Amino acid sequence: MTNDMTTGRPLPLLVKFAVPLTLGNILQQLYNVADSVIAGQFIGVDALAAIGSAGPLMFMVTGWLNGLTSGFAVLLSQSFGAGKKEELRRYAALSVTISFVVTVALTAILLAANRTILGWMNVPQELMGQTWRYTEVIYGGLLATCAYNALSAALRALGDGKTPLYFLLLASVLNVALDIIFIVSFGMDVEGCAWATVIAQGFSAVCCLFYIGKKYEILRLSRVDFRYSGKRVGELLALGVPMGLQFSITGIGTVILQGVVNTFGAVCMAGYSAANKLQNIIWIIYFSLATAAGTFVGQNMGAKRMDRIRQGVRTAQWMILVWSVAAIAMVYLAGPYMLRLFVDASETAVIDAAQTFFRVSGWAYPFLGSLCLYRNVISGMGNGWIPMLAGVAELLARCLVVGIVSGWGSYAAVCFADPVAWVASVIPLVPYYLWRSRKSADALPRQAENGIL
């Protein structure tokens, strides 16, 4: 069902939206976690290192598609908040067309350049075969990935965060089952993990498609909705491209960082991979709260309710700070035990490498959470370029740190690149949000807050 976020207290609305989204994102992340756990336990440390080495590359590619479709969804949420159903369907139809064309082109480019890209990342020769086979399958399944991201983003734009969760739950169970079947029963290598992921994502996309067709008349598209409109295409690209680029720019930075980590050998690669898998779970909470806030802002921009936008952003910021404290305590105190999901307790060198990563980056989690929040909030207000420029600042900061410390031969020093990048990226976002909110408050009619908290 749809969820109108233009009325009611922001806190319960954000929680109601963020909880199923968090669970859904965790389930989606479990695709890769399951791959890493099963590969590490049943194939070996090299397989874990190969999948981990591909992780930043996958983040860059899927991040572009996720950002693109999320940018499109901003216009859907604004149209929904304004009650413009016909406009919403036109945006939805054109976003489907653009997403398909972009994904097909991206798939062709990545398949052609795969070995070259892996060479740039300094993937060790003994891991090249496994990493190449894993990424080839993932690239071949990008249409399934994009389809799920686009369909789930459309549902979230209408305030429905629960339905994608249910389908992801089924897909996650399918993914784990296929991992076991392909690797344990059929004796496949890392490509078995990739096939399991692609099939599961395709399953969740098909489920979303059928559900939308059956339950959401507002999203039942006709041929007339697909008519080309240069104005609407331009509006979609003006939000989708910057959001896609901000994810990709961040991904480029992580690819560069992964390339430096790869020079330290399979042990550091495996430890870095395992730590990133756990940190991604922490990031998911931030991302979910930020996505909820972005949808909240988008709908209320459509309804011209700047008073509610300010209330919602303040509420989301406090939620992020509370989670940051819990996350820091978790990685510092329970990190070594959680890492045993990926490797046997006897692999002490791998666990030590992962703990080094946590010790270096954990203190900066409040900055990471705020970065996610203000990117989505500013995008929800209709500006995709400022978050993209913040992504450029993140990339430059990460590259600067890597350039300075890479010659030191210190894995711990390289791990400082992430927290420095988070701080550098959030610095321009907060002042811009404060300026934009004041400017919009002057332009939009003020309405009483009616005791909203």
GIBELWO-V883453 format. One record per pair of residues at least 6 apart in sequence whose ideal C-beta (glycine too) atoms are under 7 Angstrom apart, sorted by sequence separation. I is the first residue (numbers start at 1). J is the second residue. If there is no record, write none. Layout:
i=I j=J
i=I j=J
This chain:
i=182 j=188
i=186 j=192
i=40 j=47
i=212 j=219
i=213 j=220
i=261 j=268
i=262 j=269
i=343 j=350
i=5 j=13
i=39 j=47
i=40 j=48
i=79 j=87
i=80 j=88
i=123 j=131
i=155 j=163
i=261 j=269
i=300 j=308
i=301 j=309
i=343 j=351
i=378 j=386
i=379 j=387
i=405 j=413
i=406 j=414
i=39 j=48
i=79 j=88
i=155 j=164
i=183 j=192
i=300 j=309
i=378 j=387
i=405 j=414
i=118 j=128
i=182 j=192
i=183 j=193
i=261 j=272
i=405 j=416
i=36 j=48
i=39 j=51
i=76 j=88
i=79 j=91
i=152 j=164
i=297 j=309
i=339 j=351
i=375 j=387
i=402 j=414
i=118 j=131
i=179 j=192
i=182 j=195
i=3 j=17
i=118 j=132
i=179 j=193
i=182 j=196
i=36 j=51
i=76 j=91
i=297 j=312
i=336 j=351
i=339 j=354
i=375 j=390
i=401 j=416
i=402 j=417
i=35 j=51
i=36 j=52
i=75 j=91
i=76 j=92
i=296 j=312
i=401 j=417
i=115 j=132
i=179 j=196
i=114 j=132
i=178 j=196
i=72 j=91
i=293 j=312
i=336 j=355
i=398 j=417
i=401 j=420
i=293 j=313
i=335 j=355
i=114 j=135
i=175 j=196
i=178 j=199
i=114 j=136
i=175 j=197
i=178 j=200
i=32 j=55
i=72 j=95
i=293 j=316
i=335 j=358
i=397 j=420
i=398 j=421
i=397 j=421
i=111 j=136
i=114 j=139
i=175 j=200
i=174 j=200
i=332 j=358
i=289 j=316
i=331 j=358
i=394 j=421
i=397 j=424
i=111 j=139
i=172 j=200
i=110 j=139
i=171 j=200
i=174 j=203
i=69 j=99
i=171 j=201
i=289 j=319
i=332 j=362
i=394 j=424
i=68 j=99
i=289 j=320
i=331 j=362
i=393 j=424
i=394 j=425
i=107 j=139
i=171 j=203
i=393 j=425
i=107 j=140
i=171 j=204
i=68 j=102
i=286 j=320
i=328 j=362
i=391 j=425
i=107 j=142
i=328 j=363
i=390 j=425
i=393 j=428
i=106 j=142
i=168 j=204
i=167 j=204
i=328 j=365
i=65 j=103
i=285 j=323
i=327 j=365
i=390 j=428
i=103 j=142
i=389 j=428
i=390 j=429
i=103 j=143
i=167 j=207
i=167 j=208
i=324 j=365
i=324 j=366
i=103 j=146
i=164 j=208
i=282 j=327
i=321 j=366
i=324 j=369
i=323 j=369
i=386 j=432
i=99 j=146
i=163 j=211
i=61 j=110
i=320 j=369
i=320 j=370
i=99 j=150
i=371 j=422
i=378 j=429
i=360 j=412
i=374 j=426
i=148 j=201
i=155 j=208
i=320 j=373
i=96 j=150
i=137 j=191
i=144 j=198
i=151 j=205
i=361 j=415
i=368 j=422
i=371 j=425
i=375 j=429
i=378 j=432
i=95 j=150
i=356 j=411
i=360 j=415
i=364 j=419
i=367 j=422
i=371 j=426
i=374 j=429
i=378 j=433
i=381 j=436
i=133 j=189
i=134 j=190
i=138 j=194
i=145 j=201
i=148 j=204
i=152 j=208
i=317 j=373
i=356 j=412
i=360 j=416
i=363 j=419
i=367 j=423
i=370 j=426
i=374 j=430
i=377 j=433
i=133 j=190
i=134 j=191
i=137 j=194
i=141 j=198
i=144 j=201
i=148 j=205
i=151 j=208
i=316 j=373
i=361 j=418
i=133 j=191
i=137 j=195
i=144 j=202
i=147 j=205
i=151 j=209
i=353 j=411
i=357 j=415
i=361 j=419
i=364 j=422
i=371 j=429
i=378 j=436
i=130 j=189
i=134 j=193
i=138 j=197
i=356 j=415
i=364 j=423
i=367 j=426
i=374 j=433
i=57 j=117
i=130 j=190
i=134 j=194
i=138 j=198
i=141 j=201
i=148 j=208
i=278 j=338
i=137 j=198
i=141 j=202
i=144 j=205
i=151 j=212
i=92 j=154
i=57 j=121
i=313 j=377
i=154 j=219
i=274 j=339
i=277 j=342
i=53 j=121
i=274 j=342
i=274 j=343
i=53 j=123
i=270 j=343
i=53 j=127
i=6 j=81
i=274 j=350
i=50 j=127
i=54 j=131
i=65 j=142
i=69 j=146
i=80 j=157
i=49 j=127
i=53 j=131
i=57 j=135
i=76 j=154
i=80 j=158
i=271 j=350
i=275 j=354
i=301 j=380
i=50 j=130
i=54 j=134
i=58 j=138
i=65 j=145
i=69 j=149
i=73 j=153
i=77 j=157
i=270 j=350
i=271 j=351
i=274 j=354
i=293 j=373
i=297 j=377
i=301 j=381
i=46 j=127
i=50 j=131
i=54 j=135
i=65 j=146
i=69 j=150
i=72 j=153
i=73 j=154
i=76 j=157
i=272 j=353
i=301 j=382
i=267 j=349
i=271 j=353
i=275 j=357
i=286 j=368
i=290 j=372
i=294 j=376
i=298 j=380
i=47 j=130
i=51 j=134
i=62 j=145
i=66 j=149
i=70 j=153
i=73 j=156
i=267 j=350
i=271 j=354
i=275 j=358
i=282 j=365
i=286 j=369
i=290 j=373
i=293 j=376
i=294 j=377
i=297 j=380
i=46 j=130
i=50 j=134
i=65 j=149
i=69 j=153
i=73 j=157
i=289 j=373
i=293 j=377
i=297 j=381
i=268 j=353
i=272 j=357
i=283 j=368
i=287 j=372
i=290 j=375
i=291 j=376
i=294 j=379
i=295 j=380
i=267 j=353
i=271 j=357
i=286 j=372
i=290 j=376
i=294 j=380
i=92 j=219
i=310 j=437
i=93 j=221
i=309 j=437
i=92 j=221
i=97 j=226
i=246 j=375
i=88 j=218
i=89 j=219
i=306 j=437
i=89 j=221
i=93 j=225
i=85 j=218
i=93 j=226
i=121 j=255
i=306 j=440
i=21 j=156
i=90 j=225
i=94 j=229
i=98 j=233
i=156 j=291
i=306 j=441
i=89 j=225
i=159 j=295
i=243 j=379
i=121 j=258
i=122 j=259
i=94 j=232
i=98 j=236
i=121 j=259
i=124 j=262
i=157 j=295
i=306 j=444
i=311 j=449
i=51 j=190
i=90 j=229
i=94 j=233
i=120 j=259
i=123 j=262
i=156 j=295
i=307 j=446
i=21 j=161
i=24 j=164
i=28 j=168
i=43 j=183
i=50 j=190
i=122 j=262
i=239 j=379
i=304 j=444
i=307 j=447
i=20 j=161
i=24 j=165
i=27 j=168
i=31 j=172
i=34 j=175
i=38 j=179
i=42 j=183
i=91 j=232
i=95 j=236
i=121 j=262
i=122 j=263
i=243 j=384
i=246 j=387
i=250 j=391
i=253 j=394
i=257 j=398
i=304 j=445
i=311 j=452
i=17 j=159
i=20 j=162
i=23 j=165
i=27 j=169
i=30 j=172
i=34 j=176
i=38 j=180
i=42 j=184
i=51 j=193
i=90 j=232
i=94 j=236
i=242 j=384
i=246 j=388
i=249 j=391
i=253 j=395
i=256 j=398
i=260 j=402
i=305 j=447
i=307 j=449
i=47 j=190
i=242 j=385
i=245 j=388
i=249 j=392
i=252 j=395
i=256 j=399
i=268 j=411
i=17 j=161
i=24 j=168
i=31 j=175
i=35 j=179
i=243 j=387
i=250 j=394
i=308 j=452
i=20 j=165
i=27 j=172
i=34 j=179
i=38 j=183
i=91 j=236
i=239 j=384
i=242 j=387
i=246 j=391
i=249 j=394
i=253 j=398
i=257 j=402
i=43 j=189
i=238 j=384
i=242 j=388
i=245 j=391
i=249 j=395
i=253 j=399
i=256 j=402
i=260 j=406
i=43 j=190
i=264 j=411
i=39 j=190
i=261 j=414
i=5 j=159
i=39 j=193
i=260 j=414
i=4 j=159
i=38 j=193
i=2 j=158
i=3 j=159
i=2 j=159
i=3 j=160
i=257 j=414
i=2 j=160
i=35 j=193
i=1 j=160
i=75 j=235
i=257 j=417
i=75 j=236
i=35 j=197
i=72 j=236
i=75 j=239
i=74 j=239
i=31 j=197
i=72 j=239
i=71 j=239
i=72 j=240
i=253 j=421
i=31 j=200
i=71 j=240
i=71 j=242
i=68 j=240
i=71 j=243
i=70 j=243
i=71 j=244
i=68 j=243
i=67 j=243
i=68 j=244
i=67 j=244
i=67 j=246
i=64 j=244
i=67 j=247
i=66 j=247
i=64 j=247
i=63 j=247
i=64 j=248
i=63 j=248
i=63 j=250
i=60 j=248
i=63 j=251
i=60 j=251
i=59 j=251
i=60 j=252
i=60 j=254
i=56 j=251
i=59 j=254
i=60 j=255
i=56 j=254
i=57 j=255
i=56 j=255
i=56 j=258
i=53 j=258
i=53 j=262
i=53 j=269
i=49 j=266
i=52 j=269
i=81 j=298
i=52 j=270
i=55 j=273
i=77 j=295
i=81 j=299
i=80 j=299
i=81 j=300
i=46 j=266
i=49 j=269
i=52 j=272
i=78 j=298
i=82 j=302
i=45 j=266
i=49 j=270
i=52 j=273
i=55 j=276
i=77 j=298
i=81 j=302
i=82 j=303
i=48 j=270
i=51 j=273
i=77 j=299
i=80 j=302
i=81 j=303
i=78 j=301
i=79 j=302
i=49 j=273
i=74 j=298
i=78 j=302
i=45 j=270
i=48 j=273
i=36 j=273
i=36 j=277
i=33 j=277
i=32 j=277
i=29 j=280
i=29 j=281
i=26 j=281
i=29 j=284
i=26 j=284
i=25 j=284
i=22 j=284
i=25 j=287
i=22 j=285
i=25 j=288
i=22 j=288
i=21 j=288
i=18 j=288
i=21 j=291
i=18 j=289
i=21 j=292
i=18 j=292
i=14 j=289
i=17 j=292
i=14 j=292
i=17 j=295
i=14 j=293
i=14 j=296
i=13 j=296
i=10 j=296
i=5 j=295
i=5 j=296
i=6 j=299
i=5 j=299
i=6 j=300
i=48 j=342
i=5 j=300
i=6 j=303
i=10 j=308
i=14 j=312
i=45 j=343
i=6 j=305
i=10 j=311
i=14 j=315
i=10 j=312
i=14 j=316
i=40 j=342
i=45 j=347
i=40 j=343
i=11 j=315
i=37 j=341
i=10 j=315
i=37 j=342
i=45 j=350
i=74 j=379
i=36 j=342
i=74 j=380
i=71 j=379
i=74 j=382
i=71 j=384
i=10 j=452
i=11 j=453
i=9 j=452
i=9 j=453
